[in-house]
Amino acid sequence: MKTYYTHGTCSRAIRFEVDDNQIVTACEFEGGCPGNTQGVARLVIGKKAKDVIAMLKGIPCGDKGTSCPDQLARALQSELNARA
């Protein structure tokens, strides 16, 4: 599993896997609001990474300028960029 260390959120890290077809096959957050992060993690499994990025990119949490979902979008974008 890849680990992405978050910035500006209550969660500390996101662990995820993306298969060769760019499908998210695993996702879990370390820290953050348990109900929200577990819900987001379950909802993205089985989805194309690019679709998850489009749905979650730019979602703010209060005045932080980012959120756990936005950090997941950034993590997935970083992974797709590394594969390009």
C-alpha positions as CSV (number, residue, x, y, z in Angstrom):
1,M,0.0,0.0,0.0
2,K,1.2,3.5,-0.7
3,T,1.2,6.1,2.1
4,Y,0.5,9.7,1.6
5,Y,1.2,12.1,4.5
6,T,-1.5,14.7,4.7
7,H,-1.1,18.4,5.3
8,G,-3.6,20.7,7.0
9,T,-6.1,18.1,8.2
10,C,-6.8,16.1,11.3
11,S,-5.9,12.9,9.6
12,R,-2.2,12.2,9.5
13,A,-1.9,9.9,6.6
14,I,-3.8,8.0,3.9
15,R,-2.9,4.5,2.8
16,F,-4.3,3.4,-0.6
17,E,-3.8,1.1,-3.5
18,V,-4.5,1.7,-7.2
19,D,-4.4,-1.2,-9.6
20,D,-3.0,-1.3,-13.2
21,N,-6.5,-0.1,-14.5
22,Q,-6.3,2.9,-12.2
23,I,-9.0,1.6,-9.9
24,V,-8.8,2.3,-6.2
25,T,-8.6,-1.1,-4.5
26,A,-7.9,-0.1,-0.9
27,C,-8.1,3.1,1.1
28,E,-7.8,3.9,4.8
29,F,-7.1,7.1,6.7
30,E,-5.0,7.4,9.8
31,G,-6.7,9.8,12.2
32,G,-9.3,12.3,11.3
33,C,-13.1,12.1,12.0
34,P,-13.6,8.3,12.0
35,G,-17.1,8.2,10.6
36,N,-16.3,10.6,7.8
37,T,-12.9,9.1,6.8
38,Q,-14.3,5.5,6.9
39,G,-17.2,6.6,4.8
40,V,-15.0,8.3,2.2
41,A,-12.7,5.3,2.1
42,R,-15.5,2.8,1.5
43,L,-17.1,5.0,-1.1
44,V,-14.0,5.3,-3.3
45,I,-13.0,1.6,-3.4
46,G,-13.9,0.2,-6.8
47,K,-13.9,3.7,-8.5
48,K,-11.5,5.0,-11.1
49,A,-8.9,7.2,-9.5
50,K,-9.5,10.0,-12.0
51,D,-13.2,10.0,-11.1
52,V,-12.4,10.1,-7.3
53,I,-10.1,13.1,-8.0
54,A,-12.8,14.9,-9.9
55,M,-15.3,14.3,-7.1
56,L,-13.1,15.2,-4.1
57,K,-10.6,17.8,-5.3
58,G,-11.0,21.2,-3.7
59,I,-13.4,20.2,-0.9
60,P,-12.6,22.5,2.1
61,C,-13.0,21.7,5.8
62,G,-13.8,24.9,7.6
63,D,-11.2,27.5,6.8
64,K,-8.3,25.0,6.4
65,G,-8.2,25.3,2.6
66,T,-8.2,21.5,2.3
67,S,-9.9,18.5,3.8
68,C,-9.5,14.7,4.2
69,P,-11.3,14.1,0.9
70,D,-9.2,16.8,-0.9
71,Q,-6.0,15.2,0.5
72,L,-7.1,11.9,-0.9
73,A,-7.6,13.5,-4.3
74,R,-4.1,15.0,-4.0
75,A,-2.7,11.6,-3.0
76,L,-4.3,9.9,-6.0
77,Q,-3.2,12.6,-8.4
78,S,0.3,12.2,-7.2
79,E,0.1,8.5,-7.8
80,L,-1.3,8.9,-11.3
81,N,1.4,11.5,-12.1
82,A,4.1,9.2,-10.9
83,R,2.8,6.5,-13.3
84,A,2.7,8.8,-16.3
